[in-house]
Amino acid sequence: MFRSLLLLTLAAAPLAAGTAIADVYKYIDEKGNVQYTDKPPSLPAERLSVRSQRSDIVGAEERPQPAASHPATTARSSSNTANARQQAEELAKDKAERCIKARERYDRYMNSQKLFEMDANGERRYLDSDELDSVRASAKATMEAMCQ
């Protein structure tokens, strides 16, 4: 369980920065369909460089909207605004939940005298003091990033 928490913490740290870079491969399967994946089943596969970033919903709402000249455009615009507000509320709720989980993880790490990870044989390997300090610092950084 601690290993999964450790891995989750280490995986979440780059996400806290807000920008993700990933290798995506494009290949054609045996049926002739174009497929996109991070792990192609066979080579050759074309490697694509994908860079994504979270969008700022609140910032998008604050940008001035062009004047609507048609009633249908106005209705669509108000519908889009309602959708954007709903998405912003969902993002805020998701962020609060992630903050709570990150805070709980940090508290567990700080209150535990020993942490372990499972090795390839399924046996526990206890973290030494340097690793423990590193994991705790990572959990703290993740908590601070999630709770901003």
Secondary structure, DSSP 8 states (H G I E B T S, - for coil): -HHHHHHHHHHHHHHHTSEEEEEEEEEE-TTS-EEEESS-SSS--EEEEEEEE---HHHHHHS------SHHHHHHHHHHHHHHHHHHHHHHHHHHHHHHHHHHHHHHHHH-S--EEE-TTS-EEE--HHHHHHHHHHHHHHHHHHT-
